[in-house]
Amino acid sequence: MLSRVEHVFQLARDDSEAQPDNSYCVVIGLAQHRLGLLVDELIGERDIVIKPLGGVLGDVPGIAGATELSHHETVLVLDVPGIVEE
């Protein structure tokens, strides 16, 4: 199966937002199940510490938590087993 990240999270692209020239497929999996996620950009690979989210974002399906990258940039971390099971 192949899906765009915005479809997994039911996000709408702004019509004024240009479609990227390139897309990348990130293959995620759980046991024998695989899913290809189309993303606009790949930043790199890092070892991270996932911090839990509280409040409103704590119960969002498909989000495992957040991590802080360099330059004090916080990003959401996908819950791969949760996405594959959906």
DOZAMAR-456427 format. One line per 2 residues: their letters; for each residue x, z, y of N, C-alpha, C. Coordinates in Angstrom, 2 decimals, decimal comma. Layout:
a	X:Z:Y:X:Z:Y:X:Z:Y | ...
//
This chain:
ml	0,84:0,00:-1,17:0,00:0,00:0,00:0,89:0,00:1,24 | 0,44:-0,66:2,28:1,17:-0,78:3,53:0,22:-0,44:4,67
sr	0,67:0,41:5,59:-0,18:0,81:6,71:0,67:1,09:7,94 | 0,08:0,93:9,11:0,75:1,29:10,36:0,54:2,77:10,63
ve	1,52:3,41:11,23:1,42:4,84:11,52:0,20:5,13:12,39 | -0,10:4,27:13,36:-1,25:4,53:14,23:-2,57:4,48:13,46
hv	-2,62:3,71:12,37:-3,83:3,67:11,55:-3,97:4,94:10,73 | -2,85:5,46:10,21:-2,87:6,70:9,43:-3,43:7,84:10,27
fq	-3,05:7,89:11,54:-3,49:8,97:12,43:-4,66:8,57:13,32 | -5,24:7,42:13,05:-6,41:6,93:13,78:-6,17:6,91:15,29
la	-5,03:6,34:15,68:-4,67:6,21:17,09:-4,92:4,79:17,53 | -5,40:4,61:18,74:-5,64:3,27:19,29:-4,47:2,89:20,19
rd	-4,02:1,67:20,04:-3,00:1,14:20,95:-3,67:0,68:22,23 | -3,06:0,99:23,34:-3,54:0,54:24,64:-3,41:-0,99:24,70
ds	-4,47:-1,68:25,12:-4,44:-3,15:25,19:-3,33:-3,66:26,10 | -2,96:-2,87:27,11:-1,90:-3,30:28,03:-0,52:-3,11:27,41
ea	-0,45:-2,37:26,32:0,83:-2,10:25,66:1,22:-3,31:24,81 | 2,38:-3,83:25,05:2,84:-5,02:24,32:3,18:-4,66:22,88
qp	2,85:-5,57:21,98:3,24:-5,38:20,58:4,76:-5,55:20,49 | 5,41:-4,71:19,68:6,87:-4,84:19,56:7,25:-6,15:18,88
dn	8,44:-6,64:19,19:8,93:-7,87:18,56:9,24:-7,65:17,08 | 9,67:-6,43:16,74:10,05:-6,10:15,37:9,29:-4,87:14,91
sy	9,02:-4,81:13,63:8,47:-3,62:13,00:9,38:-3,27:11,84 | 9,40:-2,01:11,48:10,20:-1,55:10,36:9,27:-0,90:9,35
cv	9,59:-1,05:8,08:8,80:-0,45:7,02:9,58:0,73:6,45 | 9,01:1,91:6,55:9,60:3,12:5,97:8,80:3,42:4,71
vi	9,47:3,41:3,57:8,79:3,68:2,30:8,85:5,17:2,03 | 7,67:5,78:1,90:7,58:7,20:1,59:6,93:7,34:0,23
gl	7,18:8,46:-0,43:6,60:8,60:-1,75:6,48:10,02:-2,21 | 5,64:10,18:-3,20:5,40:11,47:-3,85:5,18:11,16:-5,31
aq	6,08:11,63:-6,18:6,05:11,31:-7,60:6,05:9,80:-7,77 | 5,07:9,22:-8,48:5,05:7,77:-8,70:4,32:7,00:-7,61
hr	3,74:7,67:-6,63:2,98:7,01:-5,56:3,90:6,65:-4,40 | 3,74:5,44:-3,87:4,55:4,96:-2,74:3,63:4,40:-1,66
lg	4,07:4,52:-0,42:3,34:3,99:0,72:4,36:3,47:1,71 | 4,14:2,27:2,23:4,98:1,71:3,28:4,34:1,96:4,62
ll	5,05:2,63:5,52:4,55:2,87:6,88:5,27:1,94:7,84 | 4,50:1,14:8,58:5,09:0,27:9,59:5,25:1,06:10,88
vd	6,47:1,08:11,40:6,78:1,79:12,63:7,43:0,83:13,62 | 7,37:1,16:14,89:7,92:0,30:15,94:9,43:0,46:16,09
el	9,94:1,66:15,77:11,34:1,94:16,07:11,90:2,92:15,06 | 13,17:2,73:14,70:13,91:3,68:13,88:14,99:4,29:14,75
ig	15,05:5,60:14,78:16,03:6,27:15,64:17,28:6,65:14,85 | 17,13:7,04:13,61:18,28:7,41:12,80:17,87:8,42:11,75
er	18,86:8,95:11,07:18,63:9,93:10,02:19,35:11,22:10,39 | 18,66:12,35:10,23:19,25:13,64:10,60:18,76:14,71:9,65
di	19,56:15,75:9,51:19,11:16,97:8,86:18,42:17,79:9,93 | 17,22:18,28:9,64:16,46:19,01:10,65:15,92:20,31:10,08
vi	15,52:21,17:10,96:14,79:22,38:10,61:13,37:22,18:11,14 | 12,40:22,26:10,23:11,00:22,06:10,62:10,41:23,40:11,05
kp	9,89:23,42:12,26:9,25:24,61:12,79:7,74:24,44:12,71 | 7,03:25,47:12,26:5,56:25,34:12,15:4,91:25,22:13,52
lg	3,77:24,55:13,55:3,00:24,41:14,78:1,82:25,36:14,72 | 1,52:25,96:15,81:0,36:26,83:15,88:-0,72:26,18:16,72
gv	-1,78:26,89:16,90:-2,85:26,42:17,78:-3,50:25,15:17,28 | -3,80:24,25:18,19:-4,55:23,03:17,90:-3,79:22,11:16,95
lg	-2,48:21,94:17,12:-1,72:21,00:16,30:-1,40:21,52:14,91 | -1,57:22,81:14,68:-1,24:23,40:13,39:-2,09:22,89:12,25
dv	-3,28:22,40:12,53:-4,20:21,94:11,49:-4,37:20,43:11,44 | -3,49:19,68:12,09:-3,60:18,22:12,08:-3,08:17,69:10,75
pg	-3,94:17,00:9,96:-3,47:16,45:8,69:-2,37:15,43:8,91 | -1,35:15,48:8,06:-0,25:14,53:8,15:0,92:14,99:8,99
ia	0,79:16,14:9,66:1,87:16,69:10,47:2,38:17,98:9,83 | 3,67:18,00:9,47:4,26:19,17:8,80:4,73:20,22:9,80
ga	5,07:19,79:11,00:5,59:20,70:12,01:6,31:19,90:13,07 | 7,29:20,54:13,69:8,06:19,87:14,75:9,52:20,28:14,62
te	10,38:19,50:15,25:11,79:19,84:15,32:12,32:19,44:16,68 | 13,40:20,07:17,06:14,02:19,75:18,35:15,28:18,93:18,09
ls	15,34:17,77:18,71:16,51:16,93:18,60:17,45:17,23:19,76 | 18,53:16,50:19,84:19,44:16,70:20,96:18,75:16,40:22,28
hh	19,28:16,87:23,34:18,75:16,67:24,69:17,38:17,34:24,85 | 17,12:18,40:24,10:15,88:19,18:24,21:14,63:18,32:24,04
et	14,69:17,38:23,11:13,57:16,50:22,82:12,88:17,02:21,56 | 11,59:17,32:21,66:10,82:17,81:20,53:10,02:16,66:19,93
vl	10,08:16,54:18,60:9,34:15,48:17,91:8,53:16,09:16,77 | 7,42:15,42:16,44:6,60:15,85:15,32:7,21:15,32:14,02
vl	7,04:16,10:12,95:7,57:15,73:11,64:6,38:15,42:10,72 | 6,44:14,27:10,07:5,33:13,86:9,19:5,32:14,68:7,90
dv	4,13:14,95:7,42:3,91:15,62:6,14:3,75:14,52:5,10 | 4,87:14,11:4,47:4,86:12,98:3,54:3,90:13,20:2,37
pg	3,94:14,35:1,67:2,98:14,52:0,58:1,54:14,43:1,05 | 1,23:14,98:2,20:-0,13:14,93:2,73:-0,58:13,51:3,04
iv	0,31:12,70:3,59:-0,02:11,31:3,92:-0,22:10,49:2,65 | 0,68:10,66:1,68:0,59:9,89:0,44:-0,68:10,25:-0,33
ee	-1,04:11,52:-0,35:-2,24:11,96:-1,06:-3,52:11,42:-0,42 | -3,52:11,21:0,91:-4,69:10,65:1,60:-4,95:9,28:1,07
//
